[in-house]
Amino acid sequence: GIGNGSTQQFGAEFAAGFTAVSDSLKNATNSSVKEKEIKKTIATLELEMDIAAANMNYEKAAEIRDEILRLKKGRKK
């Protein structure tokens, strides 16, 4: 199985990746480019949510799920 150290490392990598993705979304000015970035972000977050759940890190998986829902809700406006 995957130990706690791997889960913590995943958390640090997730935070770094999420920050980079958030920055790229802020810098996207063209709406079609921004939509592509949002779709890419959602796909990445869905994968990370699945990994967190597989590692039994349900709290992290729920946080990621909430972020996915926030992004999806923002796209509908």
All heavy atoms as a GROMACS GRO file, in nm:
protein
  584
    1GLY      N    1   0.083  -0.119   0.000
    1GLY     CA    2   0.000   0.000   0.000
    1GLY      C    3   0.086   0.125   0.000
    1GLY      O    4   0.207   0.120   0.013
    2ILE      N    5   0.022   0.235  -0.012
    2ILE     CA    6   0.092   0.363  -0.011
    2ILE      C    7   0.089   0.417   0.130
    2ILE      O    8  -0.016   0.426   0.192
    2ILE     CB    9   0.026   0.462  -0.109
    2ILE    CG1   10   0.037   0.406  -0.251
    2ILE    CG2   11   0.087   0.599  -0.098
    2ILE    CD1   12  -0.033   0.489  -0.355
    3GLY      N   13   0.206   0.455   0.180
    3GLY     CA   14   0.216   0.503   0.318
    3GLY      C   15   0.180   0.648   0.331
    3GLY      O   16   0.156   0.719   0.234
    4ASN      N   17   0.178   0.694   0.453
    4ASN     CA   18   0.141   0.832   0.483
    4ASN      C   19   0.238   0.931   0.421
    4ASN      O   20   0.198   1.039   0.379
    4ASN     CB   21   0.133   0.851   0.635
    4ASN     CG   22   0.069   0.984   0.672
    4ASN    OD1   23  -0.017   1.032   0.600
    4ASN    ND2   24   0.111   1.041   0.781
    5GLY      N   25   0.365   0.897   0.412
    5GLY     CA   26   0.464   0.986   0.352
    5GLY      C   27   0.429   1.015   0.207
    5GLY      O   28   0.442   1.128   0.162
    6SER      N   29   0.385   0.914   0.135
    6SER     CA   30   0.345   0.934  -0.004
    6SER      C   31   0.224   1.024  -0.014
    6SER      O   32   0.213   1.106  -0.104
    6SER     CB   33   0.314   0.800  -0.071
    6SER     OG   34   0.430   0.721  -0.078
    7THR      N   35   0.132   1.007   0.079
    7THR     CA   36   0.012   1.091   0.080
    7THR      C   37   0.050   1.236   0.107
    7THR      O   38  -0.002   1.327   0.043
    7THR     CB   39  -0.088   1.040   0.186
    7THR    OG1   40  -0.119   0.904   0.157
    7THR    CG2   41  -0.215   1.122   0.186
    8GLN      N   42   0.142   1.259   0.199
    8GLN     CA   43   0.185   1.395   0.229
    8GLN      C   44   0.257   1.455   0.109
    8GLN      O   45   0.239   1.572   0.077
    8GLN     CB   46   0.274   1.398   0.353
    8GLN     CG   47   0.197   1.373   0.480
    8GLN     CD   48   0.287   1.363   0.602
    8GLN    OE1   49   0.408   1.348   0.590
    8GLN    NE2   50   0.228   1.371   0.719
    9GLN      N   51   0.339   1.375   0.044
    9GLN     CA   52   0.409   1.423  -0.076
    9GLN      C   53   0.308   1.457  -0.184
    9GLN      O   54   0.319   1.560  -0.250
    9GLN     CB   55   0.507   1.318  -0.127
    9GLN     CG   56   0.585   1.366  -0.249
    9GLN     CD   57   0.684   1.262  -0.298
    9GLN    OE1   58   0.704   1.160  -0.235
    9GLN    NE2   59   0.744   1.289  -0.411
   10PHE      N   60   0.208   1.372  -0.200
   10PHE     CA   61   0.102   1.400  -0.297
   10PHE      C   62   0.035   1.533  -0.264
   10PHE      O   63   0.011   1.613  -0.352
   10PHE     CB   64  -0.002   1.288  -0.298
   10PHE     CG   65  -0.129   1.327  -0.369
   10PHE    CD1   66  -0.134   1.330  -0.507
   10PHE    CD2   67  -0.242   1.363  -0.298
   10PHE    CE1   68  -0.250   1.367  -0.572
   10PHE    CE2   69  -0.358   1.401  -0.362
   10PHE     CZ   70  -0.362   1.403  -0.500
   11GLY      N   71   0.008   1.557  -0.137
   11GLY     CA   72  -0.056   1.681  -0.096
   11GLY      C   73   0.027   1.802  -0.133
   11GLY      O   74  -0.025   1.902  -0.183
   12ALA      N   75   0.158   1.795  -0.112
   12ALA     CA   76   0.247   1.906  -0.145
   12ALA      C   77   0.252   1.926  -0.297
   12ALA      O   78   0.248   2.039  -0.346
   12ALA     CB   79   0.387   1.880  -0.091
   13GLU      N   80   0.259   1.816  -0.372
   13GLU     CA   81   0.262   1.825  -0.518
   13GLU      C   82   0.130   1.880  -0.570
   13GLU      O   83   0.127   1.961  -0.662
   13GLU     CB   84   0.290   1.688  -0.580
   13GLU     CG   85   0.432   1.641  -0.555
   13GLU     CD   86   0.454   1.498  -0.595
   13GLU    OE1   87   0.360   1.432  -0.645
   13GLU    OE2   88   0.566   1.449  -0.576
   14PHE      N   89   0.019   1.837  -0.509
   14PHE     CA   90  -0.112   1.887  -0.548
   14PHE      C   91  -0.120   2.037  -0.527
   14PHE      O   92  -0.164   2.111  -0.613
   14PHE     CB   93  -0.223   1.817  -0.470
   14PHE     CG   94  -0.356   1.885  -0.484
   14PHE    CD1   95  -0.430   1.870  -0.599
   14PHE    CD2   96  -0.404   1.966  -0.383
   14PHE    CE1   97  -0.551   1.934  -0.614
   14PHE    CE2   98  -0.525   2.030  -0.397
   14PHE     CZ   99  -0.600   2.014  -0.512
   15ALA      N  100  -0.077   2.083  -0.410
   15ALA     CA  101  -0.083   2.226  -0.379
   15ALA      C  102   0.000   2.307  -0.478
   15ALA      O  103  -0.044   2.411  -0.527
   15ALA     CB  104  -0.035   2.251  -0.236
   16ALA      N  105   0.118   2.259  -0.511
   16ALA     CA  106   0.203   2.330  -0.606
   16ALA      C  107   0.140   2.331  -0.745
   16ALA      O  108   0.139   2.434  -0.813
   16ALA     CB  109   0.342   2.265  -0.612
   17GLY      N  110   0.089   2.218  -0.786
   17GLY     CA  111   0.024   2.210  -0.918
   17GLY      C  112  -0.101   2.294  -0.924
   17GLY      O  113  -0.128   2.361  -1.024
   18PHE      N  114  -0.179   2.292  -0.818
   18PHE     CA  115  -0.302   2.370  -0.815
   18PHE      C  116  -0.272   2.519  -0.822
   18PHE      O  117  -0.339   2.593  -0.892
   18PHE     CB  118  -0.383   2.337  -0.689
   18PHE     CG  119  -0.515   2.407  -0.687
   18PHE    CD1  120  -0.617   2.365  -0.770
   18PHE    CD2  121  -0.536   2.514  -0.603
   18PHE    CE1  122  -0.739   2.431  -0.770
   18PHE    CE2  123  -0.658   2.580  -0.602
   18PHE     CZ  124  -0.759   2.538  -0.686
   19THR      N  125  -0.168   2.563  -0.753
   19THR     CA  126  -0.129   2.704  -0.757
   19THR      C  127  -0.090   2.743  -0.899
   19THR      O  128  -0.130   2.848  -0.948
   19THR     CB  129  -0.012   2.731  -0.660
   19THR    OG1  130  -0.056   2.699  -0.528
   19THR    CG2  131   0.030   2.876  -0.664
   20ALA      N  132  -0.014   2.658  -0.966
   20ALA     CA  133   0.028   2.687  -1.103
   20ALA      C  134  -0.094   2.692  -1.196
   20ALA      O  135  -0.104   2.781  -1.281
   20ALA     CB  136   0.126   2.581  -1.151
   21VAL      N  137  -0.187   2.601  -1.178
   21VAL     CA  138  -0.307   2.600  -1.262
   21VAL      C  139  -0.392   2.724  -1.233
   21VAL      O  140  -0.442   2.788  -1.324
   21VAL     CB  141  -0.389   2.470  -1.238
   21VAL    CG1  142  -0.525   2.479  -1.305
   21VAL    CG2  143  -0.312   2.350  -1.291
   22SER      N  144  -0.405   2.762  -1.107
   22SER     CA  145  -0.482   2.881  -1.071
   22SER      C  146  -0.421   3.004  -1.135
   22SER      O  147  -0.492   3.090  -1.186
   22SER     CB  148  -0.487   2.899  -0.920
   22SER     OG  149  -0.560   2.795  -0.860
   23ASP      N  150  -0.288   3.014  -1.134
   23ASP     CA  151  -0.220   3.128  -1.195
   23ASP      C  152  -0.246   3.132  -1.346
   23ASP      O  153  -0.269   3.239  -1.402
   23ASP     CB  154  -0.069   3.122  -1.168
   23ASP     CG  155  -0.035   3.152  -1.023
   23ASP    OD1  156  -0.123   3.204  -0.950
   23ASP    OD2  157   0.079   3.122  -0.983
   24SER      N  158  -0.244   3.016  -1.410
   24SER     CA  159  -0.267   3.015  -1.554
   24SER      C  160  -0.411   3.054  -1.586
   24SER      O  161  -0.437   3.119  -1.687
   24SER     CB  162  -0.233   2.879  -1.616
   24SER     OG  163  -0.324   2.781  -1.576
   25LEU      N  164  -0.505   3.018  -1.499
   25LEU     CA  165  -0.644   3.059  -1.521
   25LEU      C  166  -0.660   3.210  -1.506
   25LEU      O  167  -0.732   3.273  -1.583
   25LEU     CB  168  -0.737   2.989  -1.421
   25LEU     CG  169  -0.767   2.842  -1.448
   25LEU    CD1  170  -0.849   2.783  -1.334
   25LEU    CD2  171  -0.841   2.826  -1.579
   26LYS      N  172  -0.592   3.269  -1.411
   26LYS     CA  173  -0.599   3.414  -1.390
   26LYS      C  174  -0.544   3.488  -1.511
   26LYS      O  175  -0.591   3.596  -1.546
   26LYS     CB  176  -0.521   3.455  -1.265
   26LYS     CG  177  -0.587   3.414  -1.136
   26LYS     CD  178  -0.499   3.450  -1.018
   26LYS     CE  179  -0.549   3.385  -0.891
   26LYS     NZ  180  -0.455   3.400  -0.781
   27ASN      N  181  -0.442   3.431  -1.575
   27ASN     CA  182  -0.377   3.497  -1.687
   27ASN      C  183  -0.448   3.474  -1.820
   27ASN      O  184  -0.414   3.538  -1.919
   27ASN     CB  185  -0.231   3.451  -1.698
   27ASN     CG  186  -0.148   3.496  -1.579
   27ASN    OD1  187  -0.176   3.600  -1.520
   27ASN    ND2  188  -0.049   3.418  -1.542
   28ALA      N  189  -0.543   3.384  -1.825
   28ALA     CA  190  -0.614   3.356  -1.949
   28ALA      C  191  -0.716   3.466  -1.977
   28ALA      O  192  -0.803   3.492  -1.895
   28ALA     CB  193  -0.684   3.220  -1.940
   29THR      N  194  -0.702   3.533  -2.091
   29THR     CA  195  -0.794   3.642  -2.123
   29THR      C  196  -0.896   3.600  -2.228
   29THR      O  197  -1.010   3.642  -2.223
   29THR     CB  198  -0.716   3.766  -2.172
   29THR    OG1  199  -0.634   3.728  -2.282
   29THR    CG2  200  -0.630   3.822  -2.063
   30ASN      N  201  -0.858   3.518  -2.322
   30ASN     CA  202  -0.949   3.471  -2.425
   30ASN      C  203  -1.044   3.369  -2.362
   30ASN      O  204  -1.001   3.274  -2.298
   30ASN     CB  205  -0.866   3.408  -2.538
   30ASN     CG  206  -0.951   3.360  -2.652
   30ASN    OD1  207  -1.058   3.303  -2.634
   30ASN    ND2  208  -0.903   3.383  -2.772
   31SER      N  209  -1.175   3.387  -2.384
   31SER     CA  210  -1.272   3.299  -2.318
   31SER      C  211  -1.258   3.154  -2.361
   31SER      O  212  -1.274   3.064  -2.280
   31SER     CB  213  -1.414   3.348  -2.342
   31SER     OG  214  -1.446   3.345  -2.478
   32SER      N  215  -1.225   3.127  -2.489
   32SER     CA  216  -1.209   2.988  -2.531
   32SER      C  217  -1.084   2.927  -2.470
   32SER      O  218  -1.083   2.809  -2.433
   32SER     CB  219  -1.204   2.976  -2.684
   32SER     OG  220  -1.090   3.039  -2.736
   33VAL      N  221  -0.979   3.006  -2.456
   33VAL     CA  222  -0.857   2.958  -2.390
   33VAL      C  223  -0.888   2.931  -2.243
   33VAL      O  224  -0.849   2.828  -2.188
   33VAL     CB  225  -0.742   3.060  -2.404
   33VAL    CG1  226  -0.622   3.020  -2.318
   33VAL    CG2  227  -0.701   3.074  -2.549
   34LYS      N  228  -0.961   3.023  -2.182
   34LYS     CA  229  -0.995   3.006  -2.041
   34LYS      C  230  -1.082   2.881  -2.022
   34LYS      O  231  -1.060   2.804  -1.928
   34LYS     CB  232  -1.068   3.130  -1.990
   34LYS     CG  233  -1.087   3.130  -1.840
   34LYS     CD  234  -1.138   3.264  -1.791
   34LYS     CE  235  -1.144   3.264  -1.640
   34LYS     NZ  236  -1.185   3.394  -1.587
   35GLU      N  237  -1.176   2.858  -2.111
   35GLU     CA  238  -1.262   2.739  -2.102
   35GLU      C  239  -1.179   2.611  -2.113
   35GLU      O  240  -1.200   2.516  -2.039
   35GLU     CB  241  -1.370   2.743  -2.210
   35GLU     CG  242  -1.464   2.625  -2.207
   35GLU     CD  243  -1.551   2.617  -2.082
   35GLU    OE1  244  -1.571   2.719  -2.014
   35GLU    OE2  245  -1.598   2.506  -2.052
   36LYS      N  246  -1.081   2.610  -2.203
   36LYS     CA  247  -0.994   2.494  -2.218
   36LYS      C  248  -0.912   2.471  -2.090
   36LYS      O  249  -0.893   2.358  -2.047
   36LYS     CB  250  -0.900   2.510  -2.338
   36LYS     CG  251  -0.969   2.496  -2.470
   36LYS     CD  252  -0.872   2.516  -2.586
   36LYS     CE  253  -0.944   2.512  -2.718
   36LYS     NZ  254  -0.854   2.536  -2.830
   37GLU      N  255  -0.864   2.581  -2.031
   37GLU     CA  256  -0.787   2.570  -1.908
   37GLU      C  257  -0.874   2.516  -1.794
   37GLU      O  258  -0.829   2.435  -1.714
   37GLU     CB  259  -0.727   2.705  -1.869
   37GLU     CG  260  -0.612   2.749  -1.956
   37GLU     CD  261  -0.491   2.658  -1.944
   37GLU    OE1  262  -0.462   2.608  -1.834
   37GLU    OE2  263  -0.424   2.638  -2.046
   38ILE      N  264  -0.999   2.561  -1.788
   38ILE     CA  265  -1.090   2.515  -1.683
   38ILE      C  266  -1.117   2.366  -1.701
   38ILE      O  267  -1.113   2.289  -1.605
   38ILE     CB  268  -1.220   2.597  -1.682
   38ILE    CG1  269  -1.190   2.740  -1.636
   38ILE    CG2  270  -1.324   2.532  -1.591
   38ILE    CD1  271  -1.306   2.836  -1.652
   39LYS      N  272  -1.143   2.323  -1.826
   39LYS     CA  273  -1.166   2.181  -1.852
   39LYS      C  274  -1.045   2.097  -1.813
   39LYS      O  275  -1.059   1.990  -1.754
   39LYS     CB  276  -1.201   2.158  -2.000
   39LYS     CG  277  -1.339   2.203  -2.038
   39LYS     CD  278  -1.365   2.177  -2.185
   39LYS     CE  279  -1.504   2.223  -2.224
   39LYS     NZ  280  -1.532   2.195  -2.366
   40LYS      N  281  -0.927   2.147  -1.847
   40LYS     CA  282  -0.803   2.076  -1.813
   40LYS      C  283  -0.787   2.068  -1.661
   40LYS      O  284  -0.749   1.965  -1.606
   40LYS     CB  285  -0.684   2.149  -1.877
   40LYS     CG  286  -0.551   2.082  -1.857
   40LYS     CD  287  -0.443   2.161  -1.930
   40LYS     CE  288  -0.306   2.105  -1.900
   40LYS     NZ  289  -0.200   2.184  -1.964
   41THR      N  290  -0.816   2.178  -1.594
   41THR     CA  291  -0.806   2.182  -1.448
   41THR      C  292  -0.902   2.083  -1.386
   41THR      O  293  -0.865   2.009  -1.294
   41THR     CB  294  -0.835   2.324  -1.396
   41THR    OG1  295  -0.740   2.414  -1.452
   41THR    CG2  296  -0.827   2.330  -1.244
   42ILE      N  297  -1.025   2.080  -1.434
   42ILE     CA  298  -1.125   1.988  -1.380
   42ILE      C  299  -1.081   1.843  -1.400
   42ILE      O  300  -1.090   1.761  -1.308
   42ILE     CB  301  -1.264   2.014  -1.442
   42ILE    CG1  302  -1.318   2.148  -1.389
   42ILE    CG2  303  -1.361   1.900  -1.412
   42ILE    CD1  304  -1.444   2.197  -1.459
   43ALA      N  305  -1.030   1.812  -1.518
   43ALA     CA  306  -0.983   1.675  -1.545
   43ALA      C  307  -0.869   1.636  -1.451
   43ALA      O  308  -0.866   1.525  -1.396
   43ALA     CB  309  -0.939   1.661  -1.690
   44THR      N  310  -0.777   1.730  -1.429
   44THR     CA  311  -0.665   1.705  -1.338
   44THR      C  312  -0.714   1.685  -1.196
   44THR      O  313  -0.672   1.592  -1.126
   44THR     CB  314  -0.564   1.822  -1.343
   44THR    OG1  315  -0.516   1.834  -1.477
   44THR    CG2  316  -0.448   1.800  -1.249
   45LEU      N  317  -0.806   1.771  -1.153
   45LEU     CA  318  -0.860   1.760  -1.017
   45LEU      C  319  -0.937   1.630  -0.998
   45LEU      O  320  -0.930   1.569  -0.891
   45LEU     CB  321  -0.950   1.880  -0.986
   45LEU     CG  322  -0.878   2.013  -0.968
   45LEU    CD1  323  -0.980   2.126  -0.957
   45LEU    CD2  324  -0.788   2.011  -0.846
   46GLU      N  325  -1.011   1.587  -1.101
   46GLU     CA  326  -1.084   1.460  -1.090
   46GLU      C  327  -0.988   1.343  -1.069
   46GLU      O  328  -1.014   1.254  -0.987
   46GLU     CB  329  -1.171   1.438  -1.213
   46GLU     CG  330  -1.292   1.529  -1.214
   46GLU     CD  331  -1.372   1.524  -1.343
   46GLU    OE1  332  -1.320   1.480  -1.448
   46GLU    OE2  333  -1.490   1.566  -1.338
   47LEU      N  334  -0.877   1.344  -1.141
   47LEU     CA  335  -0.776   1.240  -1.124
   47LEU      C  336  -0.718   1.245  -0.982
   47LEU      O  337  -0.704   1.143  -0.916
   47LEU     CB  338  -0.667   1.254  -1.229
   47LEU     CG  339  -0.551   1.155  -1.219
   47LEU    CD1  340  -0.601   1.012  -1.237
   47LEU    CD2  341  -0.445   1.188  -1.322
   48GLU      N  342  -0.684   1.366  -0.937
   48GLU     CA  343  -0.626   1.382  -0.804
   48GLU      C  344  -0.726   1.342  -0.695
   48GLU      O  345  -0.688   1.285  -0.592
   48GLU     CB  346  -0.576   1.524  -0.785
   48GLU     CG  347  -0.455   1.552  -0.874
   48GLU     CD  348  -0.410   1.696  -0.873
   48GLU    OE1  349  -0.479   1.783  -0.816
   48GLU    OE2  350  -0.303   1.722  -0.931
   49MET      N  351  -0.855   1.369  -0.718
   49MET     CA  352  -0.957   1.328  -0.623
   49MET      C  353  -0.964   1.176  -0.614
   49MET      O  354  -0.972   1.119  -0.505
   49MET     CB  355  -1.094   1.384  -0.667
   49MET     CG  356  -1.208   1.348  -0.574
   49MET     SD  357  -1.366   1.418  -0.627
   49MET     CE  358  -1.391   1.333  -0.784
   50ASP      N  359  -0.958   1.109  -0.730
   50ASP     CA  360  -0.959   0.962  -0.731
   50ASP      C  361  -0.838   0.905  -0.658
   50ASP      O  362  -0.849   0.807  -0.584
   50ASP     CB  363  -0.962   0.910  -0.875
   50ASP     CG  364  -1.093   0.937  -0.946
   50ASP    OD1  365  -1.193   0.967  -0.877
   50ASP    OD2  366  -1.096   0.929  -1.070
   51ILE      N  367  -0.722   0.966  -0.678
   51ILE     CA  368  -0.600   0.920  -0.610
   51ILE      C  369  -0.613   0.939  -0.459
   51ILE      O  370  -0.580   0.850  -0.382
   51ILE     CB  371  -0.476   0.994  -0.665
   51ILE    CG1  372  -0.450   0.952  -0.810
   51ILE    CG2  373  -0.353   0.967  -0.577
   51ILE    CD1  374  -0.347   1.037  -0.882
   52ALA      N  375  -0.663   1.055  -0.418
   52ALA     CA  376  -0.680   1.082  -0.275
   52ALA      C  377  -0.776   0.980  -0.214
   52ALA      O  378  -0.751   0.926  -0.106
   52ALA     CB  379  -0.729   1.224  -0.252
   53ALA      N  380  -0.886   0.951  -0.283
   53ALA     CA  381  -0.983   0.854  -0.232
   53ALA      C  382  -0.922   0.714  -0.226
   53ALA      O  383  -0.943   0.641  -0.129
   53ALA     CB  384  -1.108   0.854  -0.319
   54ALA      N  385  -0.844   0.677  -0.328
   54ALA     CA  386  -0.779   0.546  -0.328
   54ALA      C  387  -0.681   0.532  -0.212
   54ALA      O  388  -0.661   0.423  -0.160
   54ALA     CB  389  -0.707   0.523  -0.461
   55ASN      N  390  -0.622   0.645  -0.171
   55ASN     CA  391  -0.530   0.646  -0.057
   55ASN      C  392  -0.604   0.664   0.075
   55ASN      O  393  -0.541   0.686   0.178
   55ASN     CB  394  -0.427   0.759  -0.073
   55ASN     CG  395  -0.325   0.730  -0.179
   55ASN    OD1  396  -0.287   0.616  -0.200
   55ASN    ND2  397  -0.282   0.833  -0.249
   56MET      N  398  -0.737   0.655   0.069
   56MET     CA  399  -0.823   0.671   0.186
   56MET      C  400  -0.807   0.807   0.252
   56MET      O  401  -0.826   0.822   0.371
   56MET     CB  402  -0.802   0.556   0.286
   56MET     CG  403  -0.848   0.422   0.230
   56MET     SD  404  -0.840   0.288   0.347
   56MET     CE  405  -0.670   0.240   0.329
   57ASN      N  406  -0.772   0.906   0.174
   57ASN     CA  407  -0.762   1.044   0.222
   57ASN      C  408  -0.892   1.113   0.179
   57ASN      O  409  -0.895   1.196   0.089
   57ASN     CB  410  -0.639   1.113   0.164
   57ASN     CG  411  -0.612   1.247   0.228
   57ASN    OD1  412  -0.697   1.300   0.299
   57ASN    ND2  413  -0.497   1.303   0.202
   58TYR      N  414  -1.001   1.074   0.248
   58TYR     CA  415  -1.133   1.118   0.208
   58TYR      C  416  -1.156   1.267   0.230
   58TYR      O  417  -1.229   1.330   0.154
   58TYR     CB  418  -1.240   1.035   0.279
   58TYR     CG  419  -1.224   0.887   0.250
   58TYR    CD1  420  -1.197   0.796   0.352
   58TYR    CD2  421  -1.233   0.839   0.120
   58TYR    CE1  422  -1.180   0.660   0.324
   58TYR    CE2  423  -1.216   0.705   0.091
   58TYR     CZ  424  -1.191   0.616   0.194
   58TYR     OH  425  -1.174   0.484   0.166
   59GLU      N  426  -1.092   1.322   0.330
   59GLU     CA  427  -1.106   1.466   0.354
   59GLU      C  428  -1.048   1.545   0.237
   59GLU      O  429  -1.110   1.639   0.187
   59GLU     CB  430  -1.037   1.505   0.485
   59GLU     CG  431  -1.059   1.650   0.523
   59GLU     CD  432  -1.002   1.683   0.659
   59GLU    OE1  433  -1.003   1.599   0.750
   59GLU    OE2  434  -0.956   1.797   0.674
   60LYS      N  435  -0.929   1.506   0.190
   60LYS     CA  436  -0.867   1.572   0.076
   60LYS      C  437  -0.951   1.551  -0.049
   60LYS      O  438  -0.972   1.644  -0.128
   60LYS     CB  439  -0.724   1.519   0.055
   60LYS     CG  440  -0.653   1.582  -0.062
   60LYS     CD  441  -0.649   1.731  -0.052
   60LYS     CE  442  -0.511   1.782  -0.027
   60LYS     NZ  443  -0.506   1.927  -0.014
   61ALA      N  444  -1.004   1.429  -0.068
   61ALA     CA  445  -1.088   1.401  -0.184
   61ALA      C  446  -1.212   1.490  -0.182
   61ALA      O  447  -1.253   1.543  -0.287
   61ALA     CB  448  -1.129   1.253  -0.185
   62ALA      N  449  -1.271   1.512  -0.066
   62ALA     CA  450  -1.389   1.599  -0.055
   62ALA      C  451  -1.354   1.744  -0.086
   62ALA      O  452  -1.432   1.815  -0.152
   62ALA     CB  453  -1.449   1.587   0.085
   63GLU      N  454  -1.237   1.789  -0.041
   63GLU     CA  455  -1.194   1.926  -0.072
   63GLU      C  456  -1.177   1.944  -0.223
   63GLU      O  457  -1.218   2.047  -0.279
   63GLU     CB  458  -1.061   1.957  -0.002
   63GLU     CG  459  -1.073   1.971   0.148
   63GLU     CD  460  -0.936   1.983   0.217
   63GLU    OE1  461  -0.834   2.001   0.146
   63GLU    OE2  462  -0.933   1.976   0.340
   64ILE      N  463  -1.118   1.845  -0.286
   64ILE     CA  464  -1.097   1.851  -0.431
   64ILE      C  465  -1.233   1.849  -0.502
   64ILE      O  466  -1.256   1.925  -0.596
   64ILE     CB  467  -1.006   1.737  -0.479
   64ILE    CG1  468  -0.866   1.750  -0.416
   64ILE    CG2  469  -0.996   1.736  -0.632
   64ILE    CD1  470  -0.777   1.628  -0.437
   65ARG      N  471  -1.324   1.763  -0.455
   65ARG     CA  472  -1.459   1.757  -0.513
   65ARG      C  473  -1.528   1.893  -0.505
   65ARG      O  474  -1.589   1.940  -0.602
   65ARG     CB  475  -1.543   1.653  -0.438
   65ARG     CG  476  -1.686   1.642  -0.489
   65ARG     CD  477  -1.784   1.594  -0.384
   65ARG     NE  478  -1.784   1.685  -0.270
   65ARG     CZ  479  -1.799   1.646  -0.144
   65ARG    NH1  480  -1.812   1.519  -0.113
   65ARG    NH2  481  -1.799   1.734  -0.046
   66ASP      N  482  -1.515   1.959  -0.391
   66ASP     CA  483  -1.577   2.090  -0.374
   66ASP      C  484  -1.518   2.192  -0.472
   66ASP      O  485  -1.590   2.276  -0.526
   66ASP     CB  486  -1.560   2.138  -0.229
   66ASP     CG  487  -1.639   2.054  -0.131
   66ASP    OD1  488  -1.727   1.975  -0.173
   66ASP    OD2  489  -1.611   2.064  -0.009
   67GLU      N  490  -1.388   2.184  -0.495
   67GLU     CA  491  -1.323   2.274  -0.590
   67GLU      C  492  -1.372   2.246  -0.732
   67GLU      O  493  -1.397   2.339  -0.810
   67GLU     CB  494  -1.171   2.261  -0.582
   67GLU     CG  495  -1.097   2.353  -0.675
   67GLU     CD  496  -1.118   2.501  -0.648
   67GLU    OE1  497  -1.164   2.538  -0.538
   67GLU    OE2  498  -1.090   2.582  -0.738
   68ILE      N  499  -1.389   2.119  -0.767
   68ILE     CA  500  -1.442   2.082  -0.898
   68ILE      C  501  -1.582   2.141  -0.916
   68ILE      O  502  -1.613   2.200  -1.020
   68ILE     CB  503  -1.444   1.928  -0.916
   68ILE    CG1  504  -1.302   1.874  -0.925
   68ILE    CG2  505  -1.526   1.889  -1.039
   68ILE    CD1  506  -1.294   1.723  -0.912
   69LEU      N  507  -1.666   2.125  -0.815
   69LEU     CA  508  -1.801   2.178  -0.822
   69LEU      C  509  -1.801   2.331  -0.836
   69LEU      O  510  -1.881   2.387  -0.911
   69LEU     CB  511  -1.882   2.136  -0.698
   69LEU     CG  512  -1.910   1.986  -0.688
   69LEU    CD1  513  -1.976   1.954  -0.555
   69LEU    CD2  514  -1.997   1.940  -0.804
   70ARG      N  515  -1.709   2.398  -0.766
   70ARG     CA  516  -1.699   2.543  -0.774
   70ARG      C  517  -1.660   2.585  -0.917
   70ARG      O  518  -1.718   2.677  -0.974
   70ARG     CB  519  -1.595   2.596  -0.675
   70ARG     CG  520  -1.591   2.748  -0.667
   70ARG     CD  521  -1.478   2.797  -0.579
   70ARG     NE  522  -1.347   2.773  -0.638
   70ARG     CZ  523  -1.293   2.843  -0.739
   70ARG    NH1  524  -1.360   2.943  -0.792
   70ARG    NH2  525  -1.174   2.815  -0.785
   71LEU      N  526  -1.565   2.513  -0.975
   71LEU     CA  527  -1.522   2.545  -1.112
   71LEU      C  528  -1.635   2.522  -1.212
   71LEU      O  529  -1.657   2.601  -1.302
   71LEU     CB  530  -1.400   2.464  -1.151
   71LEU     CG  531  -1.268   2.506  -1.087
   71LEU    CD1  532  -1.160   2.402  -1.115
   71LEU    CD2  533  -1.225   2.642  -1.137
   72LYS      N  534  -1.706   2.410  -1.196
   72LYS     CA  535  -1.816   2.378  -1.287
   72LYS      C  536  -1.928   2.482  -1.274
   72LYS      O  537  -1.986   2.524  -1.374
   72LYS     CB  538  -1.870   2.238  -1.260
   72LYS     CG  539  -1.777   2.130  -1.311
   72LYS     CD  540  -1.835   1.993  -1.288
   72LYS     CE  541  -1.746   1.884  -1.347
   72LYS     NZ  542  -1.802   1.750  -1.327
   73LYS      N  543  -1.957   2.524  -1.153
   73LYS     CA  544  -2.062   2.624  -1.130
   73LYS      C  545  -2.022   2.756  -1.195
   73LYS      O  546  -2.105   2.824  -1.257
   73LYS     CB  547  -2.085   2.643  -0.980
   73LYS     CG  548  -2.196   2.739  -0.948
   73LYS     CD  549  -2.217   2.750  -0.798
   73LYS     CE  550  -2.327   2.850  -0.767
   73LYS     NZ  551  -2.345   2.867  -0.624
   74GLY      N  552  -1.897   2.795  -1.185
   74GLY     CA  553  -1.848   2.919  -1.244
   74GLY      C  554  -1.855   2.921  -1.395
   74GLY      O  555  -1.870   3.025  -1.456
   75ARG      N  556  -1.848   2.805  -1.457
   75ARG     CA  557  -1.852   2.794  -1.603
   75ARG      C  558  -1.994   2.817  -1.656
   75ARG      O  559  -2.011   2.857  -1.769
   75ARG     CB  560  -1.808   2.655  -1.649
   75ARG     CG  561  -1.659   2.636  -1.635
   75ARG     CD  562  -1.616   2.493  -1.662
   75ARG     NE  563  -1.673   2.440  -1.785
   75ARG     CZ  564  -1.685   2.311  -1.810
   75ARG    NH1  565  -1.648   2.223  -1.722
   75ARG    NH2  566  -1.735   2.269  -1.923
   76LYS      N  567  -2.095   2.792  -1.574
   76LYS     CA  568  -2.234   2.801  -1.620
   76LYS      C  569  -2.286   2.943  -1.628
   76LYS      O  570  -2.390   2.968  -1.682
   76LYS     CB  571  -2.324   2.718  -1.530
   76LYS     CG  572  -2.297   2.570  -1.541
   76LYS     CD  573  -2.387   2.490  -1.450
   76LYS     CE  574  -2.353   2.343  -1.460
   76LYS     NZ  575  -2.435   2.262  -1.371
   77LYS      N  576  -2.212   3.038  -1.572
   77LYS     CA  577  -2.257   3.177  -1.569
   77LYS      C  578  -2.255   3.239  -1.706
   77LYS      O  579  -2.181   3.211  -1.791
   77LYS     CB  580  -2.171   3.259  -1.472
   77LYS     CG  581  -2.194   3.217  -1.329
   77LYS     CD  582  -2.113   3.304  -1.237
   77LYS     CE  583  -2.138   3.262  -1.093
   77LYS     NZ  584  -2.061   3.338  -0.999
   0.00000   0.00000   0.00000
